[in-house]
């Protein structure tokens, strides 16, 4: 350290300024790489784990409610088409097409959905009394799928 002061004093004014700027930039880089980045990554990881925990909690609560119901299904409150449309909106799936094939049967096209979310939605629909008669899932190439579904209401 004692040799650093004479060496620094021997530099020209321009070199001194450049060295000071270099030390400041080095300090900023070390703070960013040593503190800001790791803390940001930790927060992001925590948010993802929290979101996954919230989804698991909802699934567990739905399973408990189904067990408490004892397998009894409540009748659909509206027509099958209205029920499917409302549940798709609630789940966040855009419906490309929904057409009725009769009083208790509909054809549905979902242009894009995450595969895991779509299968959970279909499972919840079956738990509510809407059966999947036919399902065709096609890969969109962007980690999502398109679905062609034929759904019908369960008869009591």
C-alpha positions in Angstrom: 0.0 0.0 0.0 2.8 2.4 0.7 4.2 2.0 -2.8 0.8 2.8 -4.3 0.7 6.4 -3.2 4.0 7.5 -4.9 3.0 5.5 -8.0 -0.4 7.2 -8.2 1.2 10.7 -7.6 3.6 10.0 -10.5 0.7 9.7 -12.9 -0.5 12.6 -15.1 -3.9 14.3 -14.3 -5.6 12.4 -17.1 -4.3 9.0 -16.0 -5.4 9.8 -12.4 -8.9 10.5 -13.6 -9.0 7.4 -15.7 -7.8 5.3 -12.7 -10.5 6.8 -10.4 -13.2 6.1 -13.0 -11.9 2.6 -13.3 -12.0 2.0 -9.6 -15.5 3.4 -9.3 -16.7 1.2 -12.2 -15.1 -1.8 -10.6 -16.9 -1.1 -7.3 -20.2 -0.7 -9.1 -19.7 -4.0 -11.0 -18.8 -5.8 -7.8 -21.8 -4.5 -5.9 -24.1 -5.5 -8.9 -22.6 -8.9 -9.3 -22.2 -9.7 -5.6 -25.4 -8.2 -4.2 -28.0 -7.0 -6.7 -28.0 -10.0 -9.0 -28.1 -12.7 -6.3 -30.9 -10.9 -4.4 -32.9 -10.5 -7.5 -32.5 -14.2 -8.4 -33.5 -15.2 -4.9 -36.6 -13.0 -5.0 -37.6 -14.4 -8.4 -37.2 -18.0 -7.2 -39.2 -17.2 -4.1 -42.0 -15.7 -6.1 -42.1 -18.8 -8.3 -42.2 -21.2 -5.3 -45.0 -19.1 -3.8 -47.1 -19.2 -7.0 -46.6 -23.0 -7.1 -47.6 -23.3 -3.5 -50.8 -21.3 -4.1 -51.7 -23.6 -7.0 -51.1 -26.7 -4.8 -53.2 -25.2 -2.0 -56.1 -24.6 -4.4 -55.8 -28.1 -5.7 -55.8 -29.5 -2.2 -58.8 -27.4 -1.2 -60.7 -28.6 -4.3 -59.8 -32.2 -3.4 -61.0 -31.8 0.1 -64.3 -30.2 -1.1 -64.8 -33.2 -3.5 -64.2 -35.7 -0.7 -66.6 -33.8 1.6 -69.2 -33.8 -1.1 -69.1 -37.6 -1.1 -69.1 -37.9 -4.8 -72.5 -36.2 -5.2 -72.6 -33.9 -8.2 -74.7 -30.8 -8.2 -76.7 -30.3 -11.4 -75.3 -27.7 -13.8 -76.8 -24.3 -13.0 -77.0 -23.2 -16.6 -76.8 -24.8 -20.1 -73.7 -26.8 -20.8 -72.5 -24.2 -23.3 -72.8 -21.4 -20.8 -71.2 -23.5 -18.1 -68.2 -24.4 -20.3 -67.8 -20.8 -21.5 -67.9 -19.4 -17.9 -65.4 -22.0 -16.6 -63.1 -21.4 -19.5 -63.2 -17.6 -18.8 -62.6 -18.3 -15.2 -59.6 -20.5 -16.0 -58.3 -17.9 -18.5 -58.7 -20.0 -21.7 -59.7 -18.1 -24.8 -62.3 -20.2 -26.7 -61.9 -20.1 -30.4 -65.2 -21.8 -31.1 -68.1 -23.3 -29.1 -71.0 -25.0 -30.8 -73.8 -27.0 -29.4 -74.4 -30.5 -30.7 -77.6 -31.0 -28.7 -78.9 -30.1 -25.3 -76.2 -31.9 -23.4 -73.2 -32.0 -25.8 -70.9 -29.2 -27.1 -67.8 -29.0 -29.4 -65.1 -26.6 -28.2 -61.9 -25.3 -29.8 -59.2 -23.8 -27.6 -56.6 -22.2 -29.8 -53.8 -21.9 -27.2 -53.3 -23.2 -23.7 -50.5 -24.6 -21.5 -50.9 -28.4 -21.5 -50.7 -28.8 -17.7 -53.3 -26.1 -17.1 -55.6 -27.5 -19.7 -55.6 -31.0 -18.3 -56.2 -29.6 -14.8 -59.1 -27.6 -16.2 -60.5 -30.7 -17.9 -60.2 -32.7 -14.7 -62.1 -30.0 -12.8 -64.8 -30.0 -15.4 -65.2 -33.8 -15.0 -65.4 -33.4 -11.3 -68.2 -30.9 -11.8 -70.2 -33.2 -14.0 -69.0 -32.3 -17.5 -67.5 -35.3 -19.2 -64.8 -35.2 -21.9 -66.1 -37.4 -24.7 -63.3 -36.7 -27.1 -60.1 -34.6 -26.9 -57.5 -33.9 -29.6 -54.5 -31.9 -28.4 -52.1 -30.5 -31.0 -48.7 -29.0 -30.2 -48.4 -25.3 -31.3 -44.6 -25.3 -31.2 -44.4 -22.6 -28.6 -44.8 -24.8 -25.4 -48.6 -24.5 -25.8 -51.3 -26.7 -27.3 -54.5 -26.3 -29.3 -57.4 -28.4 -28.3 -60.5 -29.8 -30.1 -62.9 -31.1 -27.4 -66.3 -32.7 -27.4 -67.9 -32.3 -24.0 -71.2 -33.6 -22.6 -73.1 -33.2 -19.4 -73.2 -36.2 -17.1 -76.6 -37.7 -16.7 -77.8 -38.1 -13.2 
